[in-house]
């Protein structure tokens, strides 16, 4: 029984004894013989019942206190204003880096605060969605922003925070969760509970779905709040990655009010204290508030230079160990990598590659490198965390995923990541393999995840497997996977939409469209000539551009082999620009040699986009010299992004003068990324004032691009 229930019984017993005592007095006045016996009973009950209730009340309160202080919570359940934000996942400040005198610096208001406050207040009042999620990239301040929003909305009210450590804790603690009975029936002060899920991806990987949260909602009437996006794999593989249709957080996100948070803007940074040094201001402009406060730049400098501090000896082994842990997570694994497996895999991630023959893969080298990786750069912030198994700091992981020059995931790492019987891990690995364009690994992992009984995993796994098989042209297998997904509860409209896009309008749908056009007076006689029919007719007339249009139409329906044939027909008919689309398609079909040949044809015919794509493809394949050649040609043909990429290659081989010229050319062609890269070059040279000006130029170019995009959409 809860403490509230015992208090209720105490009130009831007190009232009952009072009534009994009154009756005993009344009978005594009347001279009834039962009066002495009644008085005796009342006296005995009056002595014992309060003791029983007091014991029960203390026992219930002890159980409640034990529950609220359970070690499976990140912090004891308490009003939001009493919670230490560091205990529930807000990163402490890197005090050495920012010269701050506190672990939790004063909060800088964010542009998302107003929307977040309204969403939280509506959730707490029961007027809006009861789940609120703040989403954004790693280290943009999601946890701190969400926590401060709760503090503002919970001010003056008894809003108490429940912060389970992981999914297992969340499920186990539900059985012990009991709100005070008096509060449940409307007596006394009502408490509001908020379930805190920092890094929703981790909870989803632990098996927490919408049904688990709904159980907490029924039991404790909680409002659930979460952060999402810092550990997603959508950006791990750059522009080549494909966005997954479904992930394990989708069910929760679909019922949540989602608030987006970007890196700190110039407007937000204008609210910083005036006491910050110019150097720190430049760091904040470069990396954003949250990343700088948690020593993100220092971590990247350490990893890139392979030195803990300037002047220290380099540790390529330590860097290789860090890259191994990061690549384990880029494979989709959410569990820390065990030390024994890390010892096995790290030699495959030594960077630069030519160092592999110079480093002995011994236990002594491993121990020294691991110590280097675990040594904090500021406060407690280090590249890796853990003891017998290890995880990477997520800010660094995203930076490595965005950097095409980082060591590729070794084949052995992919193979070991696939070695799991956990359907959730298999789903995550399959999704990451999809993003990376590794169809064999994706198919194997998604098939495993889709064969298990957990509907919250099997349904999205079969949906994603169906999409993959559809891309591979295996229609029967794809449709079977879609049917399995449908039977397991995947949204039917989503599957229907995919199938319709794949197959195109049916004959019945075409007839209905034609009839509607006739009814509305747009079609007096005859039949509609569908666009695809027009393309085919014009191809017979020798029009290569129509063949290219047909190829794009077929590609949109995922008829890849047919699209490839159409592009080849377009080229044969003299429409050489189709070679660019052909190259992109061949990359999607995992034919890099064919793609390279198509891009080379485009470059030979002075098509800038083809030359640029060739440069990117060669760089991905390790042909740096060939990449530079293609990017130079694309730059000569007027491609602005190619100039920016060329500058990066020249920076890599310390040709600062050539890199500067390339970046300036990119800026002249209104490429904001060129201005950002130029600022990095200037920082490396110690030209901080010019670097700041380059960043301002990048911001101007981005605003200009957004304005032009808005005007274009209005037109």
Buried (B, 14 or more C-beta within 10 A) or exposed (E): BBBBBBBBBBEEBBEBBEEBBEBBBEBBEEEEEEBEEBBEEBEEBBEEBBEEBEEBBEEBBEBBEEBBEBEBBBBBBBBBEEBEBBEBBBBBBBBBBBEBEEBBBEBBEBEBBEBBBBBBBBBBEEEBBBBBBBBBBBBBBBBBBBBBBBBBBBEEBEBBBBBBBBBEBBBEBBEBBBBBBBBBEEBBEBBBBBBBBBBBBBBBBBBBBBEBBBBBBEBBBBBBBBBBBBBBBBBBBBEBBBEBBBBBBBBBBEBBBBBBBBBBEEEBBEEBEEEBEEEBBBBBBBBBBBBBBBBBBBBBBBBEBBBBEEEEEEBBBBBBBBBBBBBBBBBBBBBBBBBEBBBBBBBBBBBEEEBBEEBEBEEEBBEBBBEBBBBBBBBEBBBBBBEEBBBBBBBBBBBBBBEBEBBBBBEEBBEBBBEBEBBBBBBBBBBBBBBBBBBEBBBBBBBBBBBBEBBBBBBBBBBBBBBBBBBBBBBEBBBBBBEBBBEBEBBEEBBEEBBEEBEBEEEEEBEEBBEEEEEEEEBEEEEBEBEBEEBBEBBEEEBBBBBBBBBBBBBEBBBBEBBBBBBBBBBEBEBBBBBBBBBBBBBBBEBBEBBBBBBBBBBEEEBBBBBBBBBBBBBBEEBBEBBBBBBBBBBEBEBBBBBBBBBBBBBEEEBBEBBBBBBBBBBEBBBBBBBBBBBBBBBEEEBBEBBBBBBBBBBEBBEEEEEEEEEEEEE
